[in-house]
Amino acid sequence: MRTTRALAVAAVAGTFLGLAAPAASAWDASAVSVSPSVVPRGGTVTISVREHACSGGRVFSDAFPTARLRHHQGDVFRARATVNSNATVGAKDVTVHCGSSTVTKNAAFTVIHGGVRGGVGGSSSTGATPTDMAIGGGLVAAAAIGGGVFWMRRRGESRA
């Protein structure tokens, strides 16, 4: 009887302590999302974090300067960051620091060399290189010479 009573008291005390303790804030990289997933140098990314304890949090990456998370709605916090114009091309990690917790999402987004600006003629943000210009000029010169030779041969055939 004594053992049963002690066991019941221990169970009630354990339940009380379990309910009174603050909820554990176990979150991982799945709470972090980056949009768009592919961005050119100089482009802007939006980092969203679904975590209730992220007020005043910060976002880090080697592709952009530190950005502060701001409340968006509910338990979602967002930050906007501009990718450095000299960022290295490739997959980039994003580290989120909220309160005393830090989470890193590996390969959260990819930086590309240059992007197409739709609606502006599709021009690349970096322009043509001198090599591109030399190749294009060589192709135009070859076409002009080839056309001239073809025209001269056809002209000679019509005289005969």
BELSUL-V60032 format. One line per field, one symbol per residue. phi: phi as a letter, one per 40 degrees, with the letter a starting at -180 (. if undefined). A space follows every 10 residues. Layout:
phi: ???
//
This chain:
phi: .ccccccccc cccccccccc ccccccbbcc cbbbbccbac dgcbbbbbbc acbbcgcbbb accacdbccb cbafbbbbbb bccdcbccch cbcbbbbbgb bbbbbcfcab cbcabcccgb ggcccbgccd cdcccccccc cccccccccc cccccccccc
//
